[in-house]
C-alpha cells in the first residue's frame, strides 16, 4: 500500500501508519500527491492565511509534513 509507505517515510512506524489509514481510527491523514493541492484546499474552504509550501517543507506547521518518496514530493496533513 503506497500510502502506508509514504507515512513510514515520514517517520511513522508501521503500526502508526496503519492506525492513521484505518477507517475506524479517530485520527486521520490526508496525503496530497501535489503539495500545491494543499494550498488550493485551504483557499477552497476559506482557511488560507498565507501558508506556503516552503514553510511546510521547513516544518513551520505542526500537523504538516512534506516527504520525498520514490523521487516524488508528497504533502501529508495529519488531523486528530
Backbone torsions as a table, in degrees:
resi	resn	phi	psi	omega
1	UNK	NA	119.1	-175.9
2	UNK	-61.8	-41.4	-178.9
3	UNK	-60.4	-39.4	178.8
4	UNK	-61.3	-45.6	-179.3
5	UNK	-66.8	-36.0	177.9
6	UNK	-64.3	-44.6	178.4
7	UNK	-64.6	-37.9	178.7
8	UNK	-67.9	-28.0	174.7
9	UNK	-68.4	-17.9	177.4
10	UNK	-98.6	28.0	175.4
11	UNK	70.4	17.4	171.5
12	UNK	-79.1	144.5	169.5
13	UNK	-73.9	166.3	178.6
14	UNK	-60.4	-41.7	-179.8
15	UNK	-64.6	-41.8	178.2
16	UNK	-63.6	-44.2	179.6
17	UNK	-62.7	-43.0	178.2
18	UNK	-62.6	-38.4	178.6
19	UNK	-63.2	-45.6	178.6
20	UNK	-60.6	-36.3	-176.5
21	UNK	-86.7	-9.5	-179.3
22	UNK	-68.1	134.3	179.0
23	UNK	-65.3	-26.6	-177.5
24	UNK	-91.5	-0.2	-177.8
25	UNK	-74.4	143.3	174.2
26	UNK	-79.7	-18.5	174.4
27	UNK	-87.9	149.9	176.6
28	UNK	-141.8	167.4	-177.4
29	UNK	-148.0	143.1	172.7
30	UNK	-117.4	132.9	177.7
31	UNK	-115.4	119.6	179.8
32	UNK	-99.0	122.0	177.7
33	UNK	-69.1	-26.6	176.3
34	UNK	-122.1	110.7	-178.1
35	UNK	-53.5	-28.8	178.9
36	UNK	-64.2	-23.5	176.9
37	UNK	-63.2	-30.6	178.2
38	UNK	-63.9	-46.0	177.9
39	UNK	-59.8	-44.6	-179.5
40	UNK	-63.7	-38.0	179.1
41	UNK	-64.5	-36.6	176.7
42	UNK	-65.4	-41.6	178.4
43	UNK	-65.3	-41.0	-178.6
44	UNK	-62.7	-34.0	-178.1
45	UNK	-95.0	2.4	-179.9
46	UNK	75.8	19.9	-177.3
47	UNK	-101.8	1.6	-175.1
48	UNK	-72.1	125.4	-179.8
49	UNK	-129.1	33.1	178.4
50	UNK	89.9	12.2	179.6
51	UNK	-60.5	147.4	178.9
52	UNK	-130.4	157.4	176.3
53	UNK	-65.6	-37.7	178.8
54	UNK	-58.7	-43.0	177.8
55	UNK	-65.0	-39.4	178.5
56	UNK	-62.7	-40.6	178.7
57	UNK	-64.9	-28.3	-179.7
58	UNK	-92.6	16.0	177.0
59	UNK	60.2	36.7	179.2
60	UNK	-78.0	-15.8	-178.3
61	UNK	-117.6	123.9	-172.5
62	UNK	-63.5	-27.6	-176.6
63	UNK	-106.7	16.1	-178.5
64	UNK	-124.6	134.3	174.8
65	UNK	-133.5	147.3	171.6
66	UNK	-117.9	123.8	-178.8
67	UNK	-126.0	153.6	174.3
68	UNK	-105.2	121.2	179.6
69	UNK	-132.5	122.9	-178.7
70	UNK	51.8	47.6	177.4
71	UNK	61.0	28.3	176.7
72	UNK	-134.4	140.1	-179.3
73	UNK	-92.6	131.3	178.0
74	UNK	-123.8	146.2	173.0
75	UNK	-109.3	130.5	-178.5
76	UNK	-113.8	128.7	176.6
77	UNK	-115.2	115.7	179.6
78	UNK	-94.3	138.6	176.1
79	UNK	-134.4	141.4	178.6
80	UNK	-115.2	NA	NA
